[in-house]
Amino acid sequence: MGQHRVSMDIGGTFTDVISYDEQSGEYRAGKSSTTPQDLTEGVFTALSSLVSEVEDISFLVHGTTQGLNAFLTRRGERVLLLATEGARDQLHIARGPRWKLYDLHYRKPEPLVPLSDIVGIPGRMTFEGEELRPLDEDAVRAAAQRAREEDIRAIAVGYLFSFRHPQHELRTREILREELGDEVTISLSHEAAREWREYERTSSATVEAYTGPVIRRYLSKLEQSLDDKGLAVPLHVMQSSGGILTVDSARERPLQTLLSGPVGGAMGGVALADLLGRQNLICVDMGGTSFDVSLVVNGVPDTSPETTIEGLPLLMPVVNIHTVGAGGGSIAWLESGGLRVGPQSAGANPGPACYGRGGVEPTVTDANLVLGRVDPKWFAGGQMDLDVEAARTAVGALGEQLGLSVEEMAEGICDVANAKMAQAIRTITVARGIEPREFTLVAFGGAGPMHGVFLAEELGIKEVIVPRFPGAFSAWGMLQSSIRSDQSEAFFYRDEDLEPQVMADRLRALGAEVSDFLAHEGVAPKDTVLQFAVDVRYVAQEYTITVPLNDAEEPTTPQFLGGLSERFAKMHDERYGHSNLGAPIELVTLRVTGLGDLGRAQPATQPQQSGALPADRADVVFSGARQSSALLRRSQLGSGASLASPAVVLEETATTVVPPGFTITVDPIGNLILTTEDNS
């Protein structure tokens, strides 16, 4: 058995790997350019810089954006959808958003499956479980024949009320397997999402079928490559919920990994909140292509039982992440005389103009280089030398169109990018009644620490934390995650009709399913924790709030309904600004989450600062003027070190830029704590 706990995070521009030596307690971070033509190349390049032999790995977890990228770029598998006859058009009818009722420019999202690829299958189950019409097995076999003739490799099945009575969907899969074998991906809606709402459930199954083959091929290739190199432990994959699961389970339920790439940073924020005793964090991850925002509220990740991507709903537990196209590689351009930044990105190849790989358009990284905020000789820990003149040429060409100098144009690019990112933070905070000034901002990603303080100034935030290895912080967060399993079940009861023992029995049954899954994933019973919840709404409302329960037996206690109503009213007031305690409520869905501890990397302490800090200086542009700024390596800063801004702190995975007006200190585990001078 090896001694290194390792995590890998593949971004649009760079692939980050972080390792933790369980014997010495040392962390190391590695980085390599992402290789879009074969992502495993970038993974092994970064991995080889940290671990000499793959068999030295004792635990391995991976976050992937393969499925998400296939979904966003519409490069998934062609899907044949089997739906209940008479309800085959629900994917195209969709759900009309009431908040867009008077938006003349609104267009429904384009479904992943055209009407021509949706087949109505006779057969009908009622909500109560009565079979009104038997499944037409000949129609299913005819659909299989069509799939074979047209070489369709993915099939989704979405029948009415299958979330309560899945017999017809299960039999359909048996027939499809008889006809087509195991080479075709089959996604059943009641397995993708065992919840009510036919459209959302069918959408979830369709997305899983559409992206599943892409995810499975990638994971299988990565696993085989690791096995060939001697990996002796299971490969784990991040889930959209913030937990992890084995690669075998990820292939079975690929939908759960759709957002696994960005989630690692949010889980790193949860671990950081626990370590530092700061319960409310805004986590911002600025990479080469995108800017992701997530929240930690009262020490736990901000999550939801459903989400929407590109307008298409998905019923699955997710960490709420708001993403905009603003990264280090985002391209600056003009539209009707106005400056825009992103969402187009130079990516890893050709990359920003300063990379010297043929890129000629100005990017955020080029602008920071022009302003002196990046060391051209020690970018990415010295892996790359940046071409300052190429950056000045690209930025200057854009500046000429606006009558601005190179430096003015560069600051303008950064200001527009900062404004765009600040608005993304407001979307996930202010728009939901959350005051960002009451939070600490955690800046990470390859470009996040360059912009974190500017975002804090824009939002009135007094404290910014730059964690160790910020460019690989998402990978670090994956090392802090637990095995996770989520199960849900429709459970419709008005409060006055509730049968407490029935509810407790169903919660126990769901808990047993979750515990069995965690045991299958290698979690011992003593390391398993179950969390229970129920979706509640006021009678005649449409939308629900997930209310936590103390345990599976709570419904049988005499005070249960009163306590549930109070908790629901409090949460309703926090979310919507009003509540109606005493009004009748309705229970809709039972939920059980299981967390399994497989061990985790411990925080490493930082040696105390000894001696004077280095006195290197550099001219950096802030607010239109070049100012002499401290220039130092982060490795030279020990615990307790303190210095005033302006300053630029260099390290292998990122560069931290601190404009005037902030004080920099280093805490005992190596985080940079940046505070306004009037608040330090």
C-alpha positions as CSV (number, residue, x, y, z in Angstrom):
1,M,0.0,0.0,0.0
2,G,1.3,3.4,-0.9
3,Q,1.6,6.5,1.3
4,H,0.4,9.4,-1.0
5,R,-3.2,10.7,-1.0
6,V,-3.6,12.3,-4.4
7,S,-6.3,14.3,-6.1
8,M,-6.5,15.5,-9.7
9,D,-8.5,18.5,-11.2
10,I,-8.6,19.0,-14.9
11,G,-9.4,22.6,-15.9
12,G,-9.8,24.2,-19.3
13,T,-6.2,25.5,-19.3
14,F,-4.3,23.7,-16.6
15,T,-4.4,20.3,-14.9
16,D,-3.7,20.5,-11.2
17,V,-2.6,17.6,-9.0
18,I,-2.0,17.7,-5.3
19,S,-0.4,15.0,-3.1
20,Y,-0.3,14.5,0.7
21,D,2.4,12.3,2.2
22,E,0.7,10.4,5.0
23,Q,4.0,9.7,6.7
24,S,5.7,13.1,6.6
25,G,2.5,15.2,6.5
26,E,3.8,17.2,3.5
27,Y,1.7,18.6,0.8
28,R,3.0,19.1,-2.8
29,A,1.2,20.6,-5.8
30,G,1.9,20.0,-9.5
31,K,0.6,21.6,-12.6
32,S,0.7,21.0,-16.3
33,S,-1.1,22.3,-19.4
34,T,-4.4,20.5,-20.1
35,T,-4.2,18.3,-23.2
36,P,-7.6,18.5,-24.9
37,Q,-6.8,15.9,-27.5
38,D,-6.1,13.3,-24.7
39,L,-6.7,14.5,-21.1
40,T,-4.8,11.6,-19.6
41,E,-1.6,13.1,-21.0
42,G,-1.9,16.2,-18.9
43,V,-2.9,14.2,-15.9
44,F,0.2,12.0,-16.0
45,T,2.5,14.9,-16.7
46,A,1.3,16.7,-13.6
47,L,1.2,13.4,-11.6
48,S,4.8,12.4,-12.4
49,S,6.1,15.6,-10.9
50,L,4.8,14.6,-7.5
51,V,4.7,10.8,-7.3
52,S,7.5,8.7,-8.7
53,E,5.5,5.5,-9.0
54,V,1.7,5.2,-9.3
55,E,1.8,2.2,-6.9
56,D,2.9,4.7,-4.2
57,I,-0.7,6.1,-4.2
58,S,-2.9,5.1,-1.2
59,F,-6.0,7.1,-2.2
60,L,-6.9,8.8,-5.5
61,V,-9.8,11.1,-6.4
62,H,-10.5,12.9,-9.6
63,G,-12.8,15.8,-10.7
64,T,-13.8,15.8,-14.3
65,T,-15.6,18.3,-16.6
66,Q,-15.9,15.8,-19.5
67,G,-19.6,15.4,-19.2
68,L,-20.3,19.1,-18.6
69,N,-18.2,20.1,-21.6
70,A,-20.0,17.6,-23.8
71,F,-23.3,19.0,-22.6
72,L,-22.4,22.6,-23.0
73,T,-20.9,22.2,-26.4
74,R,-23.7,19.8,-27.6
75,R,-21.2,17.0,-28.3
76,G,-22.9,14.2,-26.5
77,E,-24.3,11.0,-27.8
78,R,-27.5,10.9,-30.0
79,V,-30.3,9.7,-27.7
80,L,-33.5,7.8,-28.5
81,L,-36.2,8.6,-25.9
82,L,-38.9,6.2,-25.1
83,A,-41.9,7.9,-23.5
84,T,-45.4,7.0,-22.5
85,E,-47.7,7.1,-25.5
86,G,-49.8,10.2,-25.3
87,A,-47.1,12.1,-23.3
88,R,-44.2,11.9,-25.7
89,D,-44.0,15.7,-26.2
90,Q,-43.3,16.7,-22.6
91,L,-39.6,17.3,-23.2
92,H,-40.5,19.9,-25.9
93,I,-43.5,21.4,-24.1
94,A,-41.2,21.9,-21.1
95,R,-42.1,24.2,-18.3
96,G,-43.0,27.9,-18.9
97,P,-41.0,30.1,-16.5
98,R,-43.4,32.6,-15.0
99,W,-40.7,35.1,-14.4
100,K,-40.2,35.3,-18.2
101,L,-43.9,35.8,-18.9
102,Y,-43.4,39.3,-20.3
103,D,-39.9,38.8,-21.8
104,L,-40.4,39.2,-25.6
105,H,-36.9,37.8,-26.3
106,Y,-37.3,34.6,-24.2
107,R,-36.8,31.3,-26.1
108,K,-37.2,27.9,-24.5
109,P,-34.0,25.9,-24.3
110,E,-33.4,23.6,-27.2
111,P,-34.1,20.0,-26.0
112,L,-31.3,17.4,-26.4
113,V,-33.6,15.1,-28.3
114,P,-35.6,16.2,-31.4
115,L,-39.2,15.1,-31.7
116,S,-38.2,12.7,-34.4
117,D,-36.1,10.7,-31.9
118,I,-38.9,10.4,-29.3
119,V,-40.9,7.2,-29.5
120,G,-44.3,6.8,-27.8
121,I,-44.6,3.4,-26.1
122,P,-48.1,2.1,-25.2
123,G,-48.6,1.2,-21.6
124,R,-49.8,3.1,-18.5
125,M,-49.4,2.9,-14.7
126,T,-51.5,5.1,-12.4
127,F,-50.1,7.0,-9.5
128,E,-51.6,4.4,-7.2
129,G,-49.9,1.6,-9.0
130,E,-52.7,0.2,-11.0
131,E,-51.8,-1.0,-14.5
132,L,-54.3,0.7,-16.8
133,R,-52.6,-0.7,-19.9
134,P,-49.9,-3.4,-20.2
135,L,-46.5,-2.4,-21.6
136,D,-46.4,-3.0,-25.3
137,E,-43.3,-5.1,-25.5
138,D,-43.5,-5.3,-29.3
139,A,-43.2,-1.5,-29.5
140,V,-40.1,-1.6,-27.3
141,R,-38.5,-4.2,-29.5
142,A,-39.4,-2.1,-32.6
143,A,-37.6,0.9,-30.9
144,A,-34.6,-1.4,-30.3
145,Q,-34.6,-2.4,-33.9
146,R,-34.6,1.3,-34.9
147,A,-31.7,2.0,-32.6
148,R,-29.7,-0.9,-34.1
149,E,-30.5,0.3,-37.7
150,E,-29.6,3.9,-37.1
151,D,-26.6,3.1,-34.8
152,I,-28.1,5.0,-31.8
153,R,-25.9,4.2,-28.8
154,A,-27.9,5.8,-26.0
155,I,-31.5,5.3,-24.9
156,A,-33.5,7.2,-22.3
157,V,-36.7,5.8,-20.9
158,G,-39.2,8.1,-19.2
159,Y,-42.7,6.7,-18.4
160,L,-45.4,8.3,-16.4
161,F,-45.4,7.7,-12.6
162,S,-42.4,5.4,-12.8
163,F,-40.9,7.2,-9.8
164,R,-43.6,5.4,-7.8
165,H,-44.1,2.2,-9.9
166,P,-41.1,1.4,-12.1
167,Q,-42.2,-2.0,-13.4
168,H,-42.6,-0.9,-17.0
169,E,-39.3,0.9,-17.1
170,L,-37.5,-2.1,-15.6
171,R,-39.1,-4.4,-18.1
172,T,-38.2,-2.1,-21.0
173,R,-34.5,-2.2,-20.0
174,E,-34.7,-6.0,-19.9
175,I,-36.1,-6.1,-23.5
176,L,-33.5,-3.5,-24.7
177,R,-30.7,-5.6,-23.2
178,E,-32.0,-8.7,-24.9
179,E,-32.1,-6.9,-28.3
180,L,-29.0,-4.7,-28.1
181,G,-26.7,-6.2,-25.6
182,D,-24.5,-4.2,-23.2
183,E,-23.0,-1.8,-25.7
184,V,-25.8,0.7,-25.6
185,T,-26.3,3.1,-22.7
186,I,-29.7,2.9,-21.1
187,S,-30.9,5.5,-18.6
188,L,-34.2,4.9,-16.7
189,S,-35.9,8.0,-15.4
190,H,-36.7,6.5,-12.0
191,E,-33.1,5.6,-11.4
192,A,-31.8,9.0,-12.6
193,A,-34.2,10.8,-10.3
194,R,-36.8,8.9,-8.1
195,E,-38.9,12.0,-7.7
196,W,-42.2,13.5,-9.0
197,R,-42.4,16.0,-12.0
198,E,-42.4,14.1,-15.2
199,Y,-40.6,16.8,-17.3
200,E,-37.8,17.3,-14.8
201,R,-37.3,13.6,-14.3
202,T,-37.3,12.9,-18.1
203,S,-34.9,15.7,-18.6
204,S,-32.5,14.2,-16.0
205,A,-32.6,10.8,-17.7
206,T,-32.1,12.4,-21.1
207,V,-29.0,14.3,-20.0
208,E,-27.6,11.2,-18.3
209,A,-28.0,9.2,-21.6
210,Y,-26.6,12.1,-23.6
211,T,-23.4,12.6,-21.5
212,G,-23.1,9.1,-20.0
213,P,-21.1,7.5,-22.9
214,V,-18.6,10.4,-23.0
215,I,-18.1,10.2,-19.2
216,R,-17.8,6.4,-19.2
217,R,-15.3,6.3,-22.1
218,Y,-13.1,8.9,-20.4
219,L,-13.3,7.2,-17.0
220,S,-12.6,3.8,-18.4
221,K,-9.6,5.0,-20.3
222,L,-8.2,6.9,-17.3
223,E,-8.7,3.9,-15.0
224,Q,-7.1,1.5,-17.5
225,S,-4.1,3.8,-17.9
226,L,-3.7,4.0,-14.1
227,D,-4.0,0.3,-13.8
228,D,-1.4,-0.3,-16.4
229,K,1.0,1.9,-14.4
230,G,0.3,-0.1,-11.2
231,L,-2.4,1.7,-9.3
232,A,-3.4,-0.6,-6.5
233,V,-6.4,1.3,-5.0
234,P,-9.8,2.3,-6.4
235,L,-10.1,5.5,-8.4
236,H,-12.7,7.8,-6.9
237,V,-14.6,10.6,-8.7
238,M,-16.2,13.8,-7.3
239,Q,-20.0,14.1,-7.5
240,S,-21.9,17.3,-8.1
241,S,-23.2,17.0,-4.5
242,G,-19.7,17.5,-3.0
243,G,-19.2,13.9,-2.1
244,I,-17.1,11.2,-3.9
245,L,-17.8,7.7,-5.2
246,T,-15.8,4.9,-6.9
247,V,-15.3,5.0,-10.6
248,D,-17.4,1.9,-11.0
249,S,-20.4,3.6,-9.4
250,A,-19.7,6.8,-11.4
251,R,-20.0,4.8,-14.6
252,E,-23.3,3.5,-13.4
253,R,-24.7,6.9,-12.5
254,P,-22.7,9.4,-14.7
255,L,-25.2,12.1,-14.2
256,Q,-24.0,12.5,-10.6
257,T,-20.5,13.6,-11.9
258,L,-21.7,16.3,-14.3
259,L,-20.5,19.2,-12.1
260,S,-17.7,17.4,-10.4
261,G,-15.0,19.7,-11.8
262,P,-16.0,22.9,-10.0
263,V,-17.3,21.3,-6.8
264,G,-13.9,20.5,-5.3
265,G,-13.3,24.2,-4.5
266,A,-16.6,24.5,-2.6
267,M,-15.7,21.4,-0.5
268,G,-12.3,22.9,0.1
269,G,-14.1,26.0,1.4
270,V,-16.1,23.8,3.8
271,A,-12.9,22.3,5.2
272,L,-11.3,25.7,5.5
273,A,-14.3,27.1,7.4
274,D,-13.9,24.3,9.9
275,L,-10.2,24.8,10.3
276,L,-10.4,28.6,10.7
277,G,-13.6,28.9,12.6
278,R,-15.1,31.2,9.9
279,Q,-18.6,29.9,9.2
280,N,-19.5,32.1,6.2
281,L,-17.3,32.1,3.1
282,I,-17.7,33.2,-0.5
283,C,-15.5,30.8,-2.5
284,V,-14.3,32.2,-5.9
285,D,-12.4,30.0,-8.3
286,M,-10.9,31.8,-11.3
287,G,-9.2,29.6,-13.7
288,G,-8.1,30.0,-17.3
289,T,-11.6,29.8,-18.8
290,S,-14.3,30.3,-16.1
291,F,-15.1,32.0,-12.8
292,D,-17.1,29.9,-10.3
293,V,-18.7,31.2,-7.2
294,S,-20.0,29.0,-4.3
295,L,-21.0,29.7,-0.7
296,V,-20.3,28.1,2.7
297,V,-23.2,29.1,5.0
298,N,-23.0,28.3,8.7
299,G,-20.1,25.9,8.0
300,V,-21.9,23.7,5.4
301,P,-22.0,24.0,1.6
302,D,-24.9,25.8,0.0
303,T,-26.7,22.9,-1.8
304,S,-29.9,22.2,-3.6
305,P,-31.8,19.0,-4.5
306,E,-32.1,20.2,-8.2
307,T,-30.5,22.6,-10.6
308,T,-30.8,24.0,-14.1
309,I,-28.0,24.0,-16.7
310,E,-28.5,25.8,-20.0
311,G,-32.2,26.0,-19.1
312,L,-32.6,22.3,-18.8
313,P,-33.7,21.0,-15.3
314,L,-31.8,18.2,-13.5
315,L,-33.2,16.4,-10.4
316,M,-30.0,15.6,-8.4
317,P,-28.3,17.1,-5.3
318,V,-25.8,19.7,-6.3
319,V,-23.6,22.3,-4.6
320,N,-24.9,25.6,-5.9
321,I,-22.2,27.1,-8.1
322,H,-22.7,30.1,-10.3
323,T,-20.4,30.3,-13.3
324,V,-19.5,33.0,-15.8
325,G,-17.0,33.1,-18.6
326,A,-14.3,35.1,-17.0
327,G,-10.9,33.6,-16.5
328,G,-7.2,34.3,-17.1
329,G,-7.6,33.3,-20.7
330,S,-10.8,35.3,-21.3
331,I,-10.5,37.4,-24.5
332,A,-11.1,41.2,-24.4
333,W,-13.0,42.5,-27.4
334,L,-15.1,45.5,-28.5
335,E,-18.8,45.5,-29.1
336,S,-20.5,48.7,-30.4
337,G,-17.6,50.7,-28.9
338,G,-17.8,49.1,-25.5
339,L,-15.2,46.8,-23.9
340,R,-16.2,43.2,-23.2
341,V,-14.3,40.4,-21.5
342,G,-15.2,36.8,-22.2
343,P,-16.9,34.4,-22.4
344,Q,-14.6,33.5,-25.3
345,S,-11.4,32.1,-24.0
346,A,-8.0,31.5,-25.5
347,G,-7.9,28.2,-23.6
348,A,-4.8,26.1,-23.2
349,N,-4.0,26.2,-26.9
350,P,-3.1,28.7,-28.3
351,G,-3.6,30.4,-25.0
352,P,-3.0,34.1,-24.2
353,A,-0.7,36.1,-26.5
354,C,2.0,36.1,-23.9
355,Y,2.2,32.2,-24.0
356,G,4.0,32.5,-27.4
357,R,1.9,29.7,-28.9
358,G,0.3,31.8,-31.7
359,G,-2.4,33.6,-29.7
360,V,-2.8,37.2,-30.8
361,E,-6.0,38.4,-29.0
362,P,-5.6,40.2,-25.6
363,T,-6.6,38.3,-22.6
364,V,-6.9,39.0,-18.8
365,T,-3.5,37.3,-18.3
366,D,-1.9,39.5,-20.9
367,A,-3.4,42.6,-19.1
368,N,-2.0,41.5,-15.8
369,L,1.4,40.9,-17.3
370,V,1.4,44.4,-18.9
371,L,0.5,45.9,-15.4
372,G,3.5,44.1,-13.8
373,R,1.3,41.9,-11.7
374,V,2.8,38.7,-13.1
375,D,6.5,37.6,-13.1
376,P,7.2,36.7,-16.7
377,K,10.2,34.6,-15.7
378,W,8.5,32.5,-13.0
379,F,5.0,31.8,-14.3
380,A,3.5,28.5,-13.1
381,G,6.5,28.0,-10.9
382,G,9.0,28.6,-13.8
383,Q,7.4,26.1,-16.2
384,M,6.8,28.9,-18.7
385,D,8.5,32.1,-19.7
386,L,5.9,34.8,-20.8
387,D,6.4,37.1,-23.7
388,V,5.9,40.6,-22.3
389,E,6.1,42.3,-25.8
390,A,3.5,40.0,-27.3
391,A,1.2,40.9,-24.5
392,R,1.8,44.6,-24.9
393,T,1.2,44.3,-28.7
394,A,-2.1,42.5,-28.2
395,V,-3.4,44.9,-25.5
396,G,-2.0,47.9,-27.3
397,A,-3.8,47.0,-30.5
398,L,-7.1,47.0,-28.7
399,G,-6.2,50.2,-26.8
400,E,-5.6,52.1,-30.1
401,Q,-9.2,51.5,-31.1
402,L,-10.3,53.3,-27.9
403,G,-7.6,55.9,-27.8
404,L,-6.0,54.4,-24.7
405,S,-2.4,53.7,-23.7
406,V,-1.3,50.1,-23.2
407,E,-1.4,50.4,-19.4
408,E,-4.8,52.2,-19.5
409,M,-6.2,49.5,-21.7
410,A,-4.8,46.7,-19.5
411,E,-6.4,48.3,-16.4
412,G,-9.6,48.6,-18.3
413,I,-9.6,44.9,-19.2
414,C,-9.0,44.0,-15.5
415,D,-11.7,46.4,-14.3
416,V,-14.3,45.0,-16.7
417,A,-13.4,41.4,-15.7
418,N,-13.6,42.4,-12.0
419,A,-17.0,44.0,-12.5
420,K,-18.3,40.9,-14.3
421,M,-17.1,38.6,-11.6
422,A,-18.5,40.9,-8.8
423,Q,-21.9,40.7,-10.5
424,A,-21.6,36.9,-10.5
425,I,-21.0,37.1,-6.7
426,R,-24.0,39.4,-6.3
427,T,-26.2,36.9,-8.2
428,I,-25.5,34.2,-5.7
429,T,-25.6,36.5,-2.6
430,V,-27.5,39.8,-2.9
431,A,-30.1,38.4,-5.3
432,R,-31.0,35.8,-2.6
433,G,-31.0,38.2,0.3
434,I,-27.5,37.4,1.5
435,E,-25.2,40.3,2.5
436,P,-21.7,39.6,1.1
437,R,-20.1,42.1,3.5
438,E,-20.8,39.6,6.3
439,F,-18.7,36.9,4.6
440,T,-15.0,36.3,4.1
441,L,-13.9,35.9,0.5
442,V,-11.7,32.8,-0.3
443,A,-9.8,33.4,-3.6
444,F,-8.3,30.4,-5.4
445,G,-7.7,29.0,-8.9
446,G,-4.8,30.0,-11.0
447,A,-6.0,33.6,-11.4
448,G,-8.3,34.0,-8.4
449,P,-5.6,35.5,-6.0
450,M,-4.7,38.1,-8.7
451,H,-8.3,39.5,-8.5
452,G,-9.6,38.5,-5.1
453,V,-8.8,41.7,-3.3
454,F,-10.2,43.9,-6.1
455,L,-13.5,41.9,-5.9
456,A,-13.5,42.4,-2.1
457,E,-13.1,46.1,-2.5
458,E,-16.0,46.2,-5.0
459,L,-18.3,44.3,-2.6
460,G,-17.2,45.9,0.7
461,I,-15.7,42.7,2.0
462,K,-13.1,43.3,4.7
463,E,-11.2,40.0,4.6
464,V,-9.7,37.8,1.9
465,I,-8.1,34.4,2.4
466,V,-5.7,32.9,-0.1
467,P,-5.2,29.3,0.8
468,R,-2.0,27.3,0.3
469,F,-1.6,26.0,-3.2
470,P,-4.5,28.2,-4.5
471,G,-4.1,27.1,-8.0
472,A,-4.7,23.5,-6.8
473,F,-7.2,24.3,-4.1
474,S,-10.1,22.5,-5.8
475,A,-7.8,19.4,-5.9
476,W,-7.1,20.0,-2.2
477,G,-10.8,20.2,-1.5
478,M,-11.3,16.8,-3.1
479,L,-9.0,15.3,-0.5
480,Q,-11.3,16.6,2.3
481,S,-14.5,15.0,0.8
482,S,-16.4,11.9,2.0
483,I,-18.1,9.1,0.1
484,R,-21.7,10.3,-0.4
485,S,-24.9,8.6,-1.4
486,D,-28.3,10.3,-1.7
487,Q,-31.7,8.7,-1.9
488,S,-35.1,10.3,-2.3
489,E,-38.7,9.1,-2.4
490,A,-42.0,10.8,-3.2
491,F,-44.1,11.1,0.0
492,F,-47.3,13.1,-0.4
493,Y,-49.1,13.8,2.9
494,R,-50.9,16.8,4.3
495,D,-49.9,17.5,7.9
496,E,-53.4,16.5,9.1
497,D,-53.3,13.2,7.3
498,L,-49.7,12.2,8.1
499,E,-49.1,8.7,9.4
500,P,-45.9,9.1,11.5
501,Q,-45.0,5.4,11.6
502,V,-45.3,5.1,7.8
503,M,-42.9,8.1,7.4
504,A,-40.4,6.6,9.9
505,D,-40.5,3.2,8.2
506,R,-39.8,4.8,4.8
507,L,-37.0,6.9,6.2
508,R,-35.4,3.7,7.7
509,A,-35.8,1.9,4.4
510,L,-34.1,4.7,2.5
511,G,-31.4,4.8,5.2
512,A,-30.8,1.1,4.7
513,E,-30.4,1.6,0.9
514,V,-27.9,4.4,1.6
515,S,-25.9,2.3,4.1
516,D,-25.8,-0.6,1.7
517,F,-24.3,1.6,-1.0
518,L,-21.7,3.0,1.3
519,A,-20.7,-0.5,2.4
520,H,-20.4,-1.4,-1.3
521,E,-18.1,1.6,-1.7
522,G,-15.8,0.3,1.1
523,V,-17.1,2.4,4.1
524,A,-17.2,0.6,7.5
525,P,-20.5,1.0,9.4
526,K,-18.8,2.9,12.2
527,D,-17.6,5.5,9.7
528,T,-21.1,6.1,8.2
529,V,-23.3,9.1,9.1
530,L,-26.9,9.3,7.9
531,Q,-28.8,12.6,7.5
532,F,-32.6,12.8,7.0
533,A,-34.8,15.6,5.5
534,V,-38.2,16.2,4.0
535,D,-39.4,18.6,1.3
536,V,-42.2,20.7,2.7
537,R,-44.5,23.3,1.2
538,Y,-47.6,25.2,2.1
539,V,-50.8,23.6,0.8
540,A,-51.5,24.9,-2.7
541,Q,-47.9,26.0,-3.3
542,E,-45.8,24.5,-6.1
543,Y,-42.2,24.8,-4.7
544,T,-40.7,23.2,-1.7
545,I,-38.0,23.8,1.0
546,T,-35.9,20.9,2.2
547,V,-36.2,20.8,6.0
548,P,-33.6,18.7,8.0
549,L,-34.8,16.0,10.4
550,N,-33.0,14.9,13.6
551,D,-33.3,11.2,12.7
552,A,-35.5,8.6,11.1
553,E,-37.6,8.2,14.3
554,E,-38.4,11.9,14.7
555,P,-41.8,11.6,13.0
556,T,-43.0,9.3,15.7
557,T,-42.4,11.9,18.5
558,P,-45.5,13.8,19.8
559,Q,-44.1,17.2,19.0
560,F,-42.9,16.4,15.5
561,L,-45.5,18.3,13.4
562,G,-45.2,21.4,15.5
563,G,-41.4,21.4,15.3
564,L,-41.5,20.8,11.6
565,S,-43.9,23.6,11.0
566,E,-41.7,26.0,13.0
567,R,-38.5,25.0,11.1
568,F,-40.2,25.3,7.8
569,A,-41.7,28.7,8.6
570,K,-38.2,30.0,9.7
571,M,-36.6,28.7,6.5
572,H,-39.4,30.1,4.4
573,D,-39.0,33.5,6.0
574,E,-35.2,33.5,5.5
575,R,-35.6,32.6,1.8
576,Y,-38.7,34.6,0.8
577,G,-39.0,37.2,3.5
578,H,-42.3,36.0,4.9
579,S,-44.0,32.9,6.4
580,N,-47.4,31.8,7.7
581,L,-46.8,29.8,10.9
582,G,-49.9,27.7,11.6
583,A,-51.0,27.5,7.9
584,P,-51.5,23.9,6.7
585,I,-48.4,22.3,5.2
586,E,-47.7,19.4,2.9
587,L,-44.9,16.9,2.8
588,V,-43.7,16.0,-0.7
589,T,-40.4,14.1,-0.7
590,L,-38.3,12.2,1.8
591,R,-34.5,12.5,1.5
592,V,-31.6,10.6,3.1
593,T,-27.9,11.5,2.6
594,G,-25.2,9.1,3.7
595,L,-21.6,10.2,4.3
596,G,-18.8,7.7,4.6
597,D,-15.3,8.7,6.0
598,L,-12.4,7.1,4.1
599,G,-9.9,9.2,6.0
600,R,-8.6,12.5,4.8
601,A,-5.4,14.6,4.5
602,Q,-4.6,16.6,7.7
603,P,-3.7,20.3,7.6
604,A,0.0,20.9,7.6
605,T,1.4,23.5,10.0
606,Q,3.6,26.3,8.7
607,P,7.0,27.0,10.3
608,Q,7.3,30.2,12.2
609,Q,8.7,33.3,10.3
610,S,12.3,33.8,11.1
611,G,14.4,36.7,10.1
612,A,13.5,39.7,8.0
613,L,11.3,39.4,4.9
614,P,13.0,39.7,1.5
615,A,13.2,43.3,0.2
616,D,12.8,42.7,-3.5
617,R,10.7,45.5,-5.2
618,A,8.9,45.8,-8.5
619,D,6.9,48.5,-10.2
620,V,3.3,47.5,-10.5
621,V,0.4,49.6,-11.9
622,F,-2.4,50.4,-9.5
623,S,-5.1,53.1,-10.2
624,G,-3.2,54.4,-13.2
625,A,0.2,54.9,-11.5
626,R,3.2,52.7,-11.2
627,Q,3.9,52.0,-7.5
628,S,6.9,50.3,-5.9
629,S,5.6,47.0,-4.5
630,A,7.1,44.2,-2.5
631,L,7.9,41.1,-4.6
632,L,8.5,37.9,-2.8
633,R,8.0,34.1,-3.0
634,R,5.3,32.6,-0.8
635,S,7.8,29.9,0.4
636,Q,9.7,32.7,2.1
637,L,6.7,33.6,4.3
638,G,6.4,31.6,7.6
639,S,3.6,31.5,10.1
640,G,3.2,34.9,11.8
641,A,4.8,36.9,8.9
642,S,3.2,40.3,8.2
643,L,3.8,43.0,5.7
644,A,1.9,46.0,4.2
645,S,0.7,46.3,0.6
646,P,1.2,46.9,-2.2
647,A,2.7,43.5,-2.8
648,V,2.9,40.6,-5.3
649,V,3.3,37.1,-3.8
650,L,4.6,34.5,-6.2
651,E,4.2,30.7,-5.9
652,E,4.0,27.7,-8.2
653,T,0.3,27.5,-8.7
654,A,-0.8,31.2,-8.6
655,T,0.1,34.8,-8.1
656,T,-1.4,36.9,-5.3
657,V,-1.8,40.7,-6.0
658,V,-2.5,43.0,-3.1
659,P,-3.1,46.7,-4.0
660,P,-2.5,49.5,-1.5
661,G,-4.7,49.6,1.6
662,F,-4.4,46.0,2.8
663,T,-2.3,44.1,5.3
664,I,-0.9,40.6,4.7
665,T,-0.4,38.1,7.5
666,V,0.3,34.3,7.4
667,D,-1.7,32.0,9.7
668,P,-0.4,28.9,11.4
669,I,-1.4,26.6,8.5
670,G,0.0,28.8,5.8
671,N,-3.1,30.8,4.6
672,L,-2.5,34.4,3.5
673,I,-5.0,36.6,5.4
674,L,-5.6,39.9,3.6
675,T,-7.4,42.5,5.6
676,T,-8.2,46.2,5.0
677,E,-5.8,48.3,7.0
678,D,-8.6,50.0,8.9
679,N,-9.9,46.5,9.9
680,S,-6.6,44.6,10.5
